[in-house]
Amino acid sequence: MLDPLLLRAFVTVVETGNFTRAGERLHLTQSTVSQQIIRLEQSLGSRLLDRSQRQVWPTEAGERLLGYARRILRLEEEARLALSPAQAQTALRLGAPEDLAGELLTEALRGFIGERPHLRLEVESGLSNPLLHLYRNGELDMLLVKQWGADRDAHARWKEPLSWVCSARGLLAREPLPLVVFPVGALYRQEMIHALESSGRPWRISYSSTSLASLGAAVSAGLGVSLIPSRCVLPGHRVLGVDDGFMPVEGLELALYARAGLDEDGLALRELLARVGSS
């Protein structure tokens, strides 16, 4: 059985990148935090942290554990809240892609949350496939997700325009074409490679990141070409078209899913998300 106390120490060290700062956040000494990590590593038989660098990073095993650790701690917190007679809050769990989970969604939620002080909204952002997996496993109440054709149980669906972009400074005449991409398995990455392979154009990965903001900055800096939601095109980008040798990519949809049996707050949030998605 994984000890939540040890998992909390592990997650805090990863988030702060430092045993001292983790101890400050947990109100523990650095040595205590270090001993907790050692106990966790011994119990799992795996080295979880790379301590050889100035900033502490998770190992490959640590990366695999991190998501589970966060979910276990979140479930523990939910259990405590559910059993606390003094805690009257209810929680709704929402999954959303990064380009929507930022300013666009939070601005729309401002009035909704202000009118419901009893409600706690937990938002999980990330890549589409992992988010859909969480929803199908019952870990999310609602989901906004990108798909090549929404599933039949989608509450609503909208077209999601995409744009090929390079730096506003111009497209560098380099072959193979450098690409700025999300990690393996991401929808945009798959479609970029498929389109280039279909046209017989050579390519290479020059920059990869899970962060949409990071990809946008990399394109602006001239590190390569990318395929992103049209709403995310930046002033530092130039949109590429047929004249540049890039065919339009169509068929991606933004879909809204919601579990059955939502209460009044859940139904209100579902309709709010439907308006956000169609805007």
N, C-alpha and C positions, 0 to 999 in steps of 0.2 A: 504493500500500500504506500502510495506517495504521500509524504508529509507536506501539507499545505504550507507550514512554516518554512520548510526548506525550499519549496517551490517559489514562495514569495521572495525569499532572499535571491534566488537565481534570477527571477524576472527583473528584480530591482537592479541587480548588478548589470544585466544586459542593457536595461534602459538608461542607466547612468553612465555605463562604460567604465566604472571605477568602484573599487571596494570601499574607499573612504566615503564617497558621496552616497553610495548605497547604504552604508552604516548610518549616515546622517539622516537619510530619509526614513530609515527603519528604527531610528533611535537606539542603535546598537553600536558596539565598537567594531572597528575594522576586522579585528581578529575573530570576533564572534561570527561575523558574516562569512569570513573565509572558512571557518570550521563548518558552518552550515553547508556551504557549497561542497566541501570535501565529503561530508556525510552523504549528501545527495549523489555525488559521483560514485561513491563506494556502493551505495544501495542499488544503483543502476548498472554498475560495472562499466561506465563510459566516462571519458573525459569530456566535460561540457563546455569549458571555457578555455580560450587561448590567452594565457597570461604573459606571453613573450613580448607583446607589444605594449606601447605606452597606454593605449586604451584597450580595455578588456573586450574581446569579441567572442561570440559563441562559436564553438566548433561545429562541424556538420551534424554531429549528434545533438549538440545544444540547439541548433536551429530547428531540428525535428521536434525536440521537446518543448520549445518555446510556445508554440501554438496550443499544445495540450495543456501546458502549465497555466496559461492565461485563461483558458476555458474552465479548468478546474477551479481556479481562484474566483472566476466570475460566478460559477455555480455555487461555490461556498458562500459568497456574498449574498446571492439571491436566496439561498436557504436560510441564512441568518435573518435577512430582511423579512422573509415570509413568516418566520416563527417569532418575530419581535412584535409584541402587542403595541409598542409605542410607534412603530413604523407603519404609516398609513399610505405610503407611496405605492403606486403600481408601476410596472415597467412594460414598455413596448420595445421590441428588438427589431431594428431595421438594418438591412444591408443595402449599400448603395455604392456605385462606382466612384472613384476619386473625383472625377470632373463634376459630379453632381453633389457629392458629400461636402464640398467646400462652401463657398459664399452663396452659391445659387440656392442650395437647400437650406442652409442655416438661416438665411434671410427670410425665406418662406415660412420657416418654423417659428420665427420670433413671436408672432402673435398667438400661434397655437399653443406654445409652451407657456406663455405668459398667462393665458386663460385657464391653465390646468396645473396649479402648483402641486397637486397630488401625483402628477405623472412624471416618470423618469424615462427619457428616451435614450436607448443604448444603440449607437450607430456603429456598424462594422463596415469599413470600406476596404476595397481591394479589387483584385481581378475577378472577372465575371464567373469563370468556372468554379473557383473555390467558394464564392458567395452562393452560387446556385446549389452547390453541395451542402452548405450549411442550412439553407432553406429546406431542402428536401429531407434533411436529417432532423427537422423540427427545431433547429437552434435559432431560427429567425421567425418573427411574426409576419414581416412584410419584406419585400425585396424589389428594388429597382435594378435591372440587370440588362447588359447588352447580349444579344443573341442573333445568330443567323437563322431567323425564323423562330418566333416565340412558341412555347409549348401551349397545348390546348387549354390548360387551366389558367392561363394568364388573365388577370382582371382587365388589363388594358395594354395596348401596344401602339408604338409610334415608330415612324421611320427615323433613323439616326444618320444624318448626312456625315460623310467622311471626306477629308481633304488630304491630298499629298502635299507635303510642305518641305521646303528647304530654308536655308538662311536668307534673309532679305538682302544680304550682301551678294547673293548669287549662288547658283548651283555649280559646284566645282566639277570640272570635266575629268572625273576620275573613274577608272574601271579597274576592278569591279566596283559597282556602285556601293558606297558606304551607307549602311542603314543604322538608324537610331530606333531601338525596339524595346518592347516589354520582354520579360523572360519567356522561356519556352512554354507553350500552351496558351498564351494570350491570343485573343481573337485577331487583333490588329496585326500582330506579328505573322500569324498564319496566312492572313489575306495578303499582306505585303509580299511575302515569299512566293505565294501561289501566283500572284499577278506577274511578278518579275520572271518566274520560271516559265509561265505561259507565253511570255513575249520573247523568251530566249535571252534575257538580259542578265549578264553576270552580276553577282552581288556578294557582299560580305557584311558581317556584323561589326560595326565600329564602336557601338555604345549600347549598353543594355541597363535598364533600371526598372524597378517596380513602381517608381513615382512618375506620374504624368507631368508634374511640375519640372522634374529633373530632365525628362525627355524634351519638353518644350525648350528649356534652357540650352540643352545640347544642340538642338536644331538651330536655334538662334546664333549659337557660337560657330556654326558651320561644320559640326562634326559629322553630318550626314543628312539623309532624307528620312522622313517618317510619314506614317499614316495615322492621323488623329481625328477626333470628333471636330467637325467644322466650328462648333462653338468655342473650341479651345485654341483656335489660331491666334497667334500673338502678333503684336506690331513688328517684332523681329523676324517674322516668318514671311515667306513668299509662297503663295499657293501655286502648285504645279498642275498643268493641264495636258491636254492631248498634244498641243504644239511642243511641249517639253518631253513628250514620249511617255506620259503617264496616263493610262486610261482610268476613267472614273470607276470607283468601287462602290457598288450598291448592294442593298439587300439586308444590311444590318438593322436590327430593330432594338428599341428600348422597350422593355416589357416590365409591367408591374404585376407582382404576385402578392397574394394575401391569404393567410390561412383562414379556414372557416371558423365561425363562432367568435368573431371579434366583438368586444364590448363597444359601448358608445364612443369611447375615446379612439379605439382602433378603427372604427368605421369612419370617424371624422378625419383621422390621419390618412386613411386610404384615399379618401376623396381629395384631400389636399395634395397628396403625391400624384394623383391623376392629373390635377391641374398643372403641377410642376413639370411633369413629363411631357405634357402636350404644348408647353410654352416654348 
